[in-house]
Amino acid sequence: MIRSTLIAIFLAFFPLTTPAAQPEKQPYYVVLFTVDGCAFCQMLRERVMEPMVASGELPADQFYEINMTDKSEWFYFDPMNDYIQKRDLYKKYALGLFPTTVILDNRAELLAPPLVGITTPEKFQRQLHDAIHKLDTRP
């Protein structure tokens, strides 16, 4: 009887099974598409994106800005370890208005609907924060 009591106490404190490992969440990447001479693009960069990166709310290695008027025809996307042609980006993300912000997985696939344009920096930051929060709390 003492032996079974000791075993029960031991098992209560040291279970034989280990807790199930939580699956690692896949990172997301925020990509801001801009064009030269776009005042809204500049406002979004300076008043929303740069402060979010500086505060750590948006990790610097998860943020990209792509200037679509830049002469380069290719964009190197680190998570894929591959290059994507800019003309393919126009098609893939239905780019037409700028700034456009997308949230991608490591295969450059959309994780949330694109955020097109900006009304106020505060409203855009709230929209982006809400989209990121949904990704952070996904199962």
GIDA-V249377 format. One record per residue. N is the residue number from 1. RES is the residue in one letter. OMEGA is omega in whole degrees, -180 to 180 (999 if undefined). Layout:
n:N res:RES omega:OMEGA
n:N res:RES omega:OMEGA
//
This chain:
n:1 res:M omega:178
n:2 res:I omega:-180
n:3 res:R omega:-180
n:4 res:S omega:177
n:5 res:T omega:179
n:6 res:L omega:179
n:7 res:I omega:179
n:8 res:A omega:179
n:9 res:I omega:180
n:10 res:F omega:-179
n:11 res:L omega:179
n:12 res:A omega:-178
n:13 res:F omega:-178
n:14 res:F omega:-179
n:15 res:P omega:-178
n:16 res:L omega:179
n:17 res:T omega:177
n:18 res:T omega:179
n:19 res:P omega:-179
n:20 res:A omega:179
n:21 res:A omega:177
n:22 res:Q omega:178
n:23 res:P omega:-180
n:24 res:E omega:-180
n:25 res:K omega:178
n:26 res:Q omega:179
n:27 res:P omega:175
n:28 res:Y omega:-178
n:29 res:Y omega:179
n:30 res:V omega:-179
n:31 res:V omega:179
n:32 res:L omega:177
n:33 res:F omega:-179
n:34 res:T omega:173
n:35 res:V omega:178
n:36 res:D omega:175
n:37 res:G omega:-178
n:38 res:C omega:-179
n:39 res:A omega:179
n:40 res:F omega:177
n:41 res:C omega:-179
n:42 res:Q omega:179
n:43 res:M omega:-180
n:44 res:L omega:180
n:45 res:R omega:-172
n:46 res:E omega:-173
n:47 res:R omega:180
n:48 res:V omega:-172
n:49 res:M omega:-179
n:50 res:E omega:176
n:51 res:P omega:179
n:52 res:M omega:179
n:53 res:V omega:-179
n:54 res:A omega:-179
n:55 res:S omega:-178
n:56 res:G omega:178
n:57 res:E omega:175
n:58 res:L omega:-179
n:59 res:P omega:-177
n:60 res:A omega:-179
n:61 res:D omega:177
n:62 res:Q omega:-179
n:63 res:F omega:176
n:64 res:Y omega:170
n:65 res:E omega:180
n:66 res:I omega:176
n:67 res:N omega:-175
n:68 res:M omega:177
n:69 res:T omega:176
n:70 res:D omega:-175
n:71 res:K omega:-179
n:72 res:S omega:179
n:73 res:E omega:-173
n:74 res:W omega:174
n:75 res:F omega:179
n:76 res:Y omega:-180
n:77 res:F omega:-175
n:78 res:D omega:-177
n:79 res:P omega:178
n:80 res:M omega:-174
n:81 res:N omega:-175
n:82 res:D omega:177
n:83 res:Y omega:177
n:84 res:I omega:178
n:85 res:Q omega:-179
n:86 res:K omega:-180
n:87 res:R omega:177
n:88 res:D omega:178
n:89 res:L omega:178
n:90 res:Y omega:-178
n:91 res:K omega:-173
n:92 res:K omega:-176
n:93 res:Y omega:178
n:94 res:A omega:-179
n:95 res:L omega:178
n:96 res:G omega:177
n:97 res:L omega:-178
n:98 res:F omega:3
n:99 res:P omega:172
n:100 res:T omega:-180
n:101 res:T omega:178
n:102 res:V omega:175
n:103 res:I omega:-172
n:104 res:L omega:170
n:105 res:D omega:-177
n:106 res:N omega:175
n:107 res:R omega:-180
n:108 res:A omega:176
n:109 res:E omega:-179
n:110 res:L omega:174
n:111 res:L omega:-179
n:112 res:A omega:177
n:113 res:P omega:179
n:114 res:P omega:174
n:115 res:L omega:-174
n:116 res:V omega:178
n:117 res:G omega:179
n:118 res:I omega:175
n:119 res:T omega:173
n:120 res:T omega:178
n:121 res:P omega:-178
n:122 res:E omega:180
n:123 res:K omega:180
n:124 res:F omega:-180
n:125 res:Q omega:178
n:126 res:R omega:179
n:127 res:Q omega:180
n:128 res:L omega:179
n:129 res:H omega:179
n:130 res:D omega:179
n:131 res:A omega:179
n:132 res:I omega:179
n:133 res:H omega:177
n:134 res:K omega:179
n:135 res:L omega:-179
n:136 res:D omega:-178
n:137 res:T omega:178
n:138 res:R omega:-179
n:139 res:P omega:999
//
